[in-house]
Amino acid sequence: MRRQRRTHRKARHKTVNQARQVQGYLGIILVIIAIVAIGVGVWLRLTPPPPPKSAIIPPKVNVYLPKVSPQGEVDYDTKEVAVSPSADPYRAPFEYLLQHASGFPQGTRLLRAERRDDTLILDFSKELTENFAGGSDDEAALINALTRTARGFPDIRKLQILVEGKPVESIGGHIDISIPLSVNP
């Protein structure tokens, strides 16, 4: 009987050794995984981000000047405006629109015109909403003039209209402009 017991002990001892050996392999595998993960993390942090896409600035942009008839029909005159790629390339067409379109309220100023990714952000002074006296046709004509003019920049897909740096629900209470507007036809 003693002999059987020893054999049983040896078998048990062998099983324990195998379990320890498997644990050792698992430990080594986990250490390797940790080293690889740390290496990938360091590599990702040290890899410089890709440069931002440069803006595609055309030499001239069509500015759309809205004309609303007494019957509420809207038509647009177009005027080519030169764009300076060095200064503030997005500003010139909209400054021209402000000065020559009859739909903009008196005293409205363009505070900022900048591109973020594929969105053109136009930030106007508070007079845009405070002094707007037009109806829904006038508001639609003004917004369409802005989006059509923004369409002249090939890298712009959306237009965000802000007032004093903040999104507003509408210019005159008729059309929601709280989110960026598509400039695609």
N, C-alpha and C positions, 0 to 999 in steps of 0.2 A: 503494500500500500504506500509505503514511503516513496517508492519510485514514481508512482503515478502523481503524487503530490508535487514532486520536483519537476516533472514534465509539465504539469499545469502551471507551476511558477515560471518556468522558462518561457512558456507560451505567453503568459501574462506579461512578463518582463519584455519580451519581444514586441508585443503590441504597444506597450508604453513607449518603448524606444521609437517605434515607427510613428507614433503620435507626436512625439517631441521633434522628430525629424521633419514631419509635415509642418509643424508650427514654425520651425526654423526657416523652412522654405517660404512660408507665408510672410514671415517677418522680413525676409530679404526682398520679396516681391513688393511689399508695402513700402519699404525704404526706397526701392528703385522708382516706384510710382511717385513718391513724394519728391525725389530729386528731379524727376522729369517735370513734374508740375511746377516746381520752383524755377527750374530752368526756362520753361515756357513763359511763366509770369515775368521773369526778368527780361527775357527777350522781347516780350510785348511792350514792356515799359521803355526799353531802350530803343525800340524801333520808332523812328520819327513818324508822326502822322502824315498822311498824304497831303500835299499842298492843296489849298482850296482851289476850286475851279475858278479860273479867271473869267471875269465878265466879258461877254461878247458885246462890244459897244459899236454900233453902226455909226458911220460918219454923219448921217442925217436920220431923223425920225419924223414920221407924219404925225402932226397934231390935229386932232379932230375937234373942230369948233361947232358946237350944237346950235341949231336954229330951230326954235319951236314956233310953229305957225299958230295963229289964233284958233284954228280948229284942233290943235293939239298934236299935229303931225310933226315929227322930228326929222330933220335933215342935217347933214354934217358937211361943212366946208373943210377941206384938208389944206394944211400948210406944212411944208417941209422946214424943219428947224435943225440947224447944225448942232451937233453934240460934241463937246470937248471931252476926249477920253482921259485927259490929265486932271482936270479940276473935279467937278462933281457931275459926272456924266448923266445922271438921271434927273438932275434938277432943271436944266434948260427947257426941255419940252413942256414941263408942267408949269414953269414960271410963265412961259409964253401963253399957255392955256389960261392961266389965272388972269393975265392982263388983257386977253382978247376975247374970251368967252363971256357972253352976257349972263350966263346962269350962275356965276359965282357971286356970292354976297359981297357987298362993299366991305373993304378992309381985310378980307381974307388973305392970309400970308401962308406961304409954304415954308414951314419951319425945318423940315428935313425930308430928304429923298434918298433912301439907301436900299441896297439889295441884301437879303438874307436868304441864302440858298436860291430857290427859284421864285422867291416872293419879293416884290417891290413894295417897300413901306413908304407911304406918303403921309407925313405928319403935318396937319394944317393947324392954323390958329383957331381959337374958339369962335371967331366970327363966322366960320363956315356953317356952324349949326345955330348960333345965336341970331344971326342976321338973315338966315335963309327965309325967303318969303314966297317961294314958288310952290306950285302944286306937285302932284305925283308925276306929271309929264316932265316938269322942269327938273325934278330930282332924278328921274330916270335918264334924262338927256345928259345931265351933269356926270352921273356915274358911268354911263356908257362912253362919254368923251374921255374920261380918265382911263377906263379899261382898254378902249381902242388905242389910245395913245401909248399905254404901257405895252401893248402888243407889238409895238415897233422894236422892242428889245428882244432879240431871239432867246435869251436865257431866262426870261421872265414868264412864268406860268400863272402866277397869282398876284393880286393886288390887295394890300391891306391898307385901309384908310383909317388914320388915327386923328384925333383932335386933342391937341396939347399933350401928346404922348400916350393917350389912352384910347382903347377901342370905344366906339360909340355904336348905339343900336341903329341909328339912321341919321341922315342929314336933315331931313324935313319931316320925318315921321311916317314915311311911306315904304321905304325899301331897307331891308335889313343889311347892314354892312358891318355887323359885329364880328364876322369871320372873314378871312381872305376871300376875295372874289376871283373867279376864273377869268383870265384874259383871252382864252381861246374862243374862237367864234362858235 
